[in-house]
């Protein structure tokens, strides 16, 4: 295990559906949770003697094996329920596996959910020292990093305020800063960074890249943001139904992830997306069907380079509402986000009636090369931090060659952006 930071062998985690945890707990955190739950039942329900049992077994993880080398930046991807969070909890020693084993070389700092490792009654300053102590650092070591932590988190004015009064964004700023600066050999970060604003997310990605490249630390990063995974991670681990189904270069794994559940949709035909697996969303407003059209009959209405592309989006809402962010996103087959047509960027609010609504969104000039592209759909209220619907991979379409190749040389369909240019004589 000379250069191996993490080795996972035949790891499995089983839950019994409907079973209450009485008796021995599998971790310190679970023991506390179980004790509090039992006390609450006695006080409020007088039902502590009731046992709920079920024979239904649920394997959140099943025979998971992989190795991660020191200094690697590994993205972990998969749909909701794939087992990503369970895996990270086991690697972070929050819960114990049912079978298998893990071998970890070095200290682990994890950021799995808002407030992980923070005591709500303690101030930000006190929680910095508490987290450092949990990581096994001396007071002198923590003090040496203290100013860097505070500067990065940008919460200096609130440092002596109990963190229970922090917003979720402030929580994440300080929690990430503590986790990244207190020199763990392994840094584990879940989707929690999505709570922060765009600038802070970019700052965090830069920090994770820096600690890996320049300081040789290992980073595990879970995100539904394929752009973030592409920018940060050299390798990627893809999970589905509690199993690892692919592990390799980020470009190859991301291509399989995005295209695996996609179907090629024909232009001018309604494509049903109501039953496609979602990345997230409460579905109080959600996409039902989509149609696209380039208005070029000679090309059978398929989209083409530099031409228009219009989407008709059928959306079902459970009540009248206004939605600030509605987006159609186009990815290439490597998972790189090339186009993000988001109504938030043009300051347009979408008003929906209860029931079915039709939205018409047109891209006036699609500056992409001929190739296969993947369509993602997004519906949210950023001000309230609510995601209504997010389909990362709804369907595929082909951007066809419009017949102008120039000198008979056919450009490669790599998705690169086209532009108008000309040669000028030297001045």
C-alpha positions as CSV (number, residue, x, y, z in Angstrom):
1,X,0.0,0.0,0.0
2,X,3.0,2.3,-0.6
3,X,1.3,4.8,-2.9
4,X,-2.3,3.8,-2.2
5,X,-4.3,6.2,-0.1
6,X,-7.6,4.3,-0.1
7,X,-8.2,0.6,-0.8
8,X,-11.8,-0.7,-0.7
9,X,-12.3,-4.5,-0.9
10,X,-15.7,-6.1,-1.4
11,X,-17.5,-3.4,0.6
12,X,-21.2,-3.9,1.3
13,X,-23.8,-2.1,3.4
14,X,-27.2,-3.6,4.2
15,X,-30.2,-1.9,5.8
16,X,-33.3,-3.5,7.1
17,X,-36.3,-1.5,5.8
18,X,-38.6,-0.5,8.7
19,X,-36.3,-1.7,11.4
20,X,-35.6,0.5,14.4
21,X,-32.1,0.5,15.8
22,X,-32.2,-0.6,19.4
23,X,-29.3,-2.1,21.1
24,X,-25.7,-1.9,19.7
25,X,-25.1,1.0,17.3
26,X,-22.5,0.8,14.6
27,X,-20.7,4.2,15.3
28,X,-20.5,6.9,17.9
29,X,-22.6,9.3,15.8
30,X,-25.3,6.6,15.3
31,X,-25.3,5.7,19.0
32,X,-26.0,9.4,19.8
33,X,-28.8,9.5,17.2
34,X,-30.3,6.3,18.4
35,X,-30.3,7.4,22.0
36,X,-32.0,10.7,21.2
37,X,-34.6,9.0,19.1
38,X,-35.4,6.5,21.8
39,X,-35.7,9.2,24.4
40,X,-38.1,11.1,22.2
41,X,-40.3,8.1,21.8
42,X,-40.5,7.6,25.5
43,X,-41.4,11.2,26.2
44,X,-43.8,12.0,23.3
45,X,-45.2,8.7,22.1
46,X,-44.8,6.3,25.0
47,X,-43.9,3.8,22.3
48,X,-40.3,2.8,23.2
49,X,-41.4,-0.9,23.6
50,X,-42.7,-1.0,20.0
51,X,-40.5,-2.8,17.6
52,X,-41.0,-2.3,13.8
53,X,-39.6,-5.2,11.9
54,X,-39.4,-6.0,8.3
55,X,-37.8,-8.8,6.3
56,X,-37.1,-6.5,3.4
57,X,-33.3,-6.0,3.0
58,X,-31.9,-3.1,1.1
59,X,-28.2,-3.2,0.0
60,X,-27.0,0.4,-0.3
61,X,-23.6,-1.0,-1.4
62,X,-22.8,-4.4,-2.8
63,X,-19.3,-5.8,-3.4
64,X,-17.6,-2.4,-4.0
65,X,-13.9,-2.6,-4.7
66,X,-11.4,0.0,-5.9
67,X,-8.1,1.7,-5.1
68,X,-7.2,5.4,-5.1
69,X,-3.6,6.6,-5.1
70,X,-2.2,9.4,-3.0
71,X,-2.6,12.8,-4.7
72,X,-5.4,11.6,-7.0
73,X,-8.5,13.8,-7.5
74,X,-11.4,11.3,-8.0
75,X,-15.0,12.3,-9.0
76,X,-17.8,10.0,-7.8
77,X,-20.9,10.2,-10.0
78,X,-24.2,8.4,-10.2
79,X,-27.9,9.0,-10.0
80,X,-29.7,9.6,-6.8
81,X,-29.8,6.4,-4.8
82,X,-26.7,5.0,-6.5
83,X,-24.9,4.6,-3.1
84,X,-22.5,7.6,-3.3
85,X,-23.4,9.1,0.1
86,X,-23.3,5.7,1.8
87,X,-19.8,5.1,0.4
88,X,-18.6,8.4,1.7
89,X,-20.1,7.9,5.1
90,X,-18.2,4.6,5.5
91,X,-14.9,6.2,4.2
92,X,-15.5,9.0,6.7
93,X,-16.0,6.5,9.6
94,X,-19.5,7.8,10.2
95,X,-21.0,4.4,9.7
96,X,-19.7,0.8,9.6
97,X,-19.9,-1.5,6.6
98,X,-21.9,-4.8,6.8
99,X,-19.2,-6.7,4.9
100,X,-15.8,-6.0,3.4
101,X,-13.0,-3.7,4.5
102,X,-11.4,-0.4,3.8
103,X,-7.8,0.6,4.3
104,X,-7.0,4.3,4.6
105,X,-3.6,5.9,4.9
106,X,-3.7,9.3,6.5
107,X,-6.2,11.6,8.2
108,X,-9.6,12.2,6.6
109,X,-11.6,15.4,6.6
110,X,-15.1,15.2,5.2
111,X,-17.8,17.6,4.3
112,X,-20.9,15.6,3.6
113,X,-23.7,17.9,4.6
114,X,-24.3,21.4,5.9
115,X,-23.0,21.6,9.5
116,X,-21.0,18.3,9.4
117,X,-18.7,18.3,12.5
118,X,-20.0,21.6,13.9
119,X,-21.6,22.1,17.3
120,X,-24.4,24.6,16.8
121,X,-24.0,26.3,20.2
122,X,-20.3,27.0,19.7
123,X,-19.0,30.0,17.8
124,X,-17.2,29.7,14.5
125,X,-13.9,30.3,16.3
126,X,-14.6,27.5,18.8
127,X,-15.7,25.1,16.0
128,X,-12.4,25.7,14.2
129,X,-10.5,24.4,17.2
130,X,-13.0,21.6,17.8
131,X,-12.6,20.3,14.3
132,X,-8.8,20.6,14.5
133,X,-8.8,18.6,17.7
134,X,-11.0,15.9,16.1
135,X,-8.4,15.6,13.3
136,X,-5.8,15.1,15.9
137,X,-4.0,18.4,15.5
138,X,-2.4,20.3,18.4
139,X,-3.5,23.8,19.4
140,X,-0.3,25.2,17.9
141,X,-1.0,23.6,14.6
142,X,-4.5,25.0,14.5
143,X,-3.3,28.5,15.4
144,X,-0.8,28.3,12.6
145,X,-3.7,27.8,10.1
146,X,-6.3,29.9,11.8
147,X,-5.9,33.1,9.8
148,X,-5.9,31.3,6.5
149,X,-9.1,29.5,7.5
150,X,-10.9,32.7,8.4
151,X,-9.7,34.6,5.4
152,X,-10.8,31.9,3.0
153,X,-14.2,31.5,4.6
154,X,-14.9,35.3,4.6
155,X,-16.9,35.0,7.8
156,X,-14.6,37.1,10.0
157,X,-17.3,39.4,11.2
158,X,-19.3,36.5,12.5
159,X,-16.5,34.5,14.0
160,X,-17.7,34.8,17.6
161,X,-21.3,34.2,16.7
162,X,-22.8,30.7,17.5
163,X,-22.9,28.8,14.2
164,X,-26.6,28.0,14.7
165,X,-27.2,31.6,13.6
166,X,-25.2,31.1,10.3
167,X,-27.0,30.9,7.0
168,X,-26.4,27.6,5.1
169,X,-24.0,29.5,2.8
170,X,-21.9,30.8,5.8
171,X,-21.9,27.3,7.3
172,X,-20.5,25.8,4.1
173,X,-17.9,28.5,3.7
174,X,-16.5,27.9,7.1
175,X,-16.9,24.1,7.1
176,X,-15.1,23.8,3.7
177,X,-12.3,26.2,4.8
178,X,-11.7,24.2,8.0
179,X,-11.7,20.9,6.1
180,X,-9.3,22.1,3.4
181,X,-6.8,24.0,5.6
182,X,-6.3,21.7,8.6
183,X,-4.0,19.5,6.5
184,X,-5.8,16.2,6.2
185,X,-4.2,13.7,3.8
186,X,-7.6,12.9,2.4
187,X,-10.4,15.4,1.7
188,X,-13.9,14.1,1.0
189,X,-16.5,16.6,-0.3
190,X,-20.1,15.8,-1.2
191,X,-22.6,17.8,-3.2
192,X,-22.9,20.3,-0.3
193,X,-20.8,22.9,-2.2
194,X,-23.9,23.5,-4.4
195,X,-25.3,25.5,-1.4
196,X,-22.6,28.2,-1.9
197,X,-22.6,30.9,-4.6
198,X,-20.9,30.5,-7.9
199,X,-17.8,32.5,-7.0
200,X,-17.3,30.4,-3.8
201,X,-17.8,27.2,-5.7
202,X,-15.1,28.2,-8.1
203,X,-12.8,29.2,-5.2
204,X,-13.4,25.8,-3.6
205,X,-12.6,23.9,-6.8
206,X,-9.4,25.9,-7.1
207,X,-8.4,25.0,-3.5
208,X,-9.1,21.3,-4.0
209,X,-7.0,21.3,-7.1
210,X,-4.2,23.2,-5.3
211,X,-4.1,20.8,-2.2
212,X,-4.0,17.8,-4.6
213,X,-1.5,19.1,-7.2
214,X,0.9,21.1,-4.9
215,X,0.5,19.3,-1.6
216,X,-0.1,15.8,-2.7
217,X,-3.4,15.3,-0.9
218,X,-6.1,13.0,-2.1
219,X,-9.5,14.5,-3.0
220,X,-12.8,12.6,-3.4
221,X,-15.5,14.8,-4.9
222,X,-19.2,14.0,-5.4
223,X,-21.2,16.3,-7.6
224,X,-24.0,16.3,-10.1
225,X,-22.2,19.2,-11.8
226,X,-20.4,17.6,-14.7
227,X,-18.4,20.8,-15.4
228,X,-17.0,20.8,-11.9
229,X,-16.1,17.1,-12.2
230,X,-14.4,17.7,-15.5
231,X,-12.4,20.7,-14.3
232,X,-11.2,19.1,-11.0
233,X,-11.0,15.3,-11.4
234,X,-8.5,13.3,-13.5
235,X,-10.3,10.0,-12.8
236,X,-14.0,9.2,-12.2
237,X,-15.8,6.4,-10.4
238,X,-19.4,5.7,-11.6
239,X,-21.9,4.0,-9.3
240,X,-25.3,2.5,-10.0
241,X,-27.6,0.5,-7.6
242,X,-24.8,0.3,-5.0
243,X,-22.2,-1.0,-7.4
244,X,-19.2,0.4,-9.2
245,X,-19.9,0.0,-12.9
246,X,-17.0,2.1,-14.3
247,X,-13.7,3.5,-13.0
248,X,-11.2,5.3,-15.3
249,X,-10.5,8.6,-17.0
250,X,-13.0,11.3,-16.3
251,X,-13.8,11.9,-20.0
252,X,-14.6,8.3,-20.7
253,X,-16.6,7.7,-17.6
254,X,-18.5,10.9,-17.9
255,X,-19.4,10.1,-21.5
256,X,-20.8,6.8,-20.5
257,X,-22.7,8.4,-17.6
258,X,-24.3,11.1,-19.7
259,X,-25.2,9.0,-22.7
260,X,-26.1,5.8,-20.8
261,X,-29.7,6.8,-20.1
262,X,-30.2,9.0,-23.1
263,X,-32.3,8.3,-26.2
264,X,-32.0,10.0,-29.5
265,X,-35.0,12.1,-30.1
266,X,-36.3,13.2,-33.6
267,X,-37.0,16.8,-34.4
268,X,-40.6,18.1,-34.4
269,X,-41.7,15.1,-32.4
270,X,-42.8,15.4,-28.7
271,X,-40.4,13.4,-26.5
272,X,-41.8,12.2,-23.2
273,X,-39.4,12.9,-20.3
274,X,-41.8,12.4,-17.4
275,X,-40.4,9.0,-16.4
276,X,-36.7,9.8,-17.0
277,X,-34.5,9.5,-13.9
278,X,-33.9,12.8,-12.2
279,X,-30.6,14.1,-10.7
280,X,-32.6,16.0,-8.1
281,X,-35.8,18.1,-7.6
282,X,-39.0,18.1,-5.6
283,X,-41.1,17.9,-8.8
284,X,-43.7,20.4,-7.6
285,X,-43.1,21.8,-11.1
286,X,-41.5,19.4,-13.6
287,X,-40.8,18.7,-17.2
288,X,-43.3,16.4,-19.0
289,X,-42.3,16.5,-22.7
290,X,-39.9,18.3,-25.0
291,X,-39.8,19.0,-28.8
292,X,-37.0,20.7,-30.8
293,X,-36.9,22.2,-34.3
294,X,-34.4,24.0,-36.5
295,X,-37.0,25.2,-39.1
296,X,-34.8,23.9,-41.9
297,X,-36.9,21.5,-43.9
298,X,-34.0,20.7,-46.3
299,X,-32.2,19.2,-43.3
300,X,-35.4,17.4,-42.0
301,X,-35.6,20.1,-39.3
302,X,-32.4,18.8,-37.6
303,X,-30.2,21.5,-36.0
304,X,-27.1,22.7,-37.9
305,X,-24.0,24.9,-37.2
306,X,-24.8,28.6,-36.6
307,X,-28.5,28.0,-37.2
308,X,-31.5,28.5,-34.8
309,X,-32.7,25.8,-32.4
310,X,-36.1,26.1,-30.7
311,X,-37.3,24.0,-27.8
312,X,-40.9,23.6,-26.8
313,X,-41.0,22.5,-23.1
314,X,-44.2,21.1,-21.5
315,X,-44.1,21.7,-17.8
316,X,-46.6,20.5,-15.1
317,X,-47.0,22.6,-12.0
318,X,-48.9,21.6,-8.9
319,X,-49.9,25.2,-8.2
320,X,-49.5,28.7,-9.8
321,X,-45.9,29.8,-9.3
322,X,-43.1,32.0,-10.6
323,X,-39.8,30.4,-11.4
324,X,-36.6,32.4,-11.8
325,X,-34.4,29.8,-13.5
326,X,-35.4,27.6,-16.4
327,X,-32.6,26.3,-18.5
328,X,-31.8,24.0,-21.4
329,X,-28.2,22.8,-21.3
330,X,-26.2,21.2,-24.1
331,X,-23.3,18.8,-23.4
332,X,-20.9,17.1,-25.7
333,X,-20.4,13.3,-25.2
334,X,-17.5,13.9,-22.9
335,X,-19.8,15.7,-20.5
336,X,-18.5,19.2,-21.1
337,X,-21.2,21.9,-20.8
338,X,-21.1,23.9,-24.0
339,X,-24.4,25.8,-23.9
340,X,-26.5,26.9,-20.9
341,X,-29.6,28.8,-22.0
342,X,-30.9,29.9,-18.6
343,X,-33.7,32.5,-18.2
344,X,-32.0,33.7,-15.0
345,X,-29.1,35.1,-17.1
346,X,-31.5,37.4,-19.0
347,X,-33.6,38.3,-15.9
348,X,-36.8,36.7,-17.1
349,X,-39.3,35.2,-14.6
350,X,-41.3,32.3,-15.8
351,X,-45.0,32.3,-14.6
352,X,-46.8,28.9,-14.5
353,X,-50.4,28.2,-14.0
354,X,-51.6,25.1,-12.2
355,X,-51.4,22.1,-14.5
356,X,-49.8,22.0,-18.0
357,X,-47.8,24.9,-19.4
358,X,-45.8,25.3,-22.6
359,X,-42.6,27.3,-22.7
360,X,-40.9,28.2,-26.0
361,X,-37.1,28.8,-25.8
362,X,-35.1,29.6,-28.8
363,X,-31.3,29.7,-29.3
364,X,-30.9,32.1,-32.2
365,X,-27.5,30.9,-33.4
366,X,-26.1,27.6,-32.3
367,X,-22.3,27.9,-32.6
368,X,-21.4,24.2,-32.5
369,X,-19.8,21.7,-34.8
370,X,-21.7,18.6,-36.3
371,X,-21.8,15.9,-33.6
372,X,-24.1,14.2,-31.1
373,X,-25.2,16.4,-28.2
374,X,-27.0,15.7,-24.9
375,X,-29.8,17.9,-23.6
376,X,-30.2,18.6,-19.9
377,X,-33.2,20.4,-18.3
378,X,-33.3,22.6,-15.2
379,X,-36.0,24.3,-13.2
380,X,-35.3,26.0,-9.9
381,X,-35.8,29.0,-7.6
382,X,-32.2,30.1,-6.8
383,X,-33.4,32.8,-4.2
384,X,-35.1,30.1,-2.1
385,X,-32.5,27.5,-2.9
386,X,-35.2,25.1,-4.3
387,X,-34.7,22.8,-7.2
388,X,-38.0,21.8,-8.8
389,X,-36.6,19.5,-11.5
390,X,-33.2,18.6,-12.9
391,X,-32.7,16.1,-15.7
392,X,-29.0,15.9,-16.4
393,X,-29.4,13.7,-19.4
394,X,-32.9,14.0,-21.0
395,X,-32.2,12.9,-24.6
396,X,-29.7,13.2,-27.5
397,X,-29.9,14.9,-30.8
398,X,-27.6,15.2,-33.8
399,X,-26.3,18.5,-35.1
400,X,-25.9,17.8,-38.8
401,X,-23.6,19.1,-41.4
402,X,-25.3,21.9,-43.4
403,X,-23.2,21.0,-46.5
404,X,-20.6,23.8,-46.4
405,X,-17.3,22.1,-45.8
406,X,-14.9,24.4,-47.7
407,X,-12.1,23.0,-49.9
408,X,-13.6,19.5,-49.4
409,X,-12.0,19.3,-45.9
410,X,-14.6,18.0,-43.3
411,X,-13.9,19.4,-39.8
412,X,-14.0,17.0,-36.9
413,X,-17.2,17.0,-34.9
414,X,-15.5,17.7,-31.5
415,X,-18.1,20.3,-30.4
416,X,-15.7,23.2,-30.5
417,X,-17.3,26.6,-31.0
418,X,-17.3,28.1,-34.4
419,X,-16.7,31.8,-35.1
420,X,-16.6,34.3,-38.0
421,X,-13.1,35.3,-38.9
422,X,-11.0,36.6,-41.8
423,X,-7.3,37.0,-42.8
424,X,-6.0,40.6,-42.8
425,X,-2.9,42.0,-44.5
426,X,0.0,42.8,-42.2
427,X,0.1,46.5,-40.9
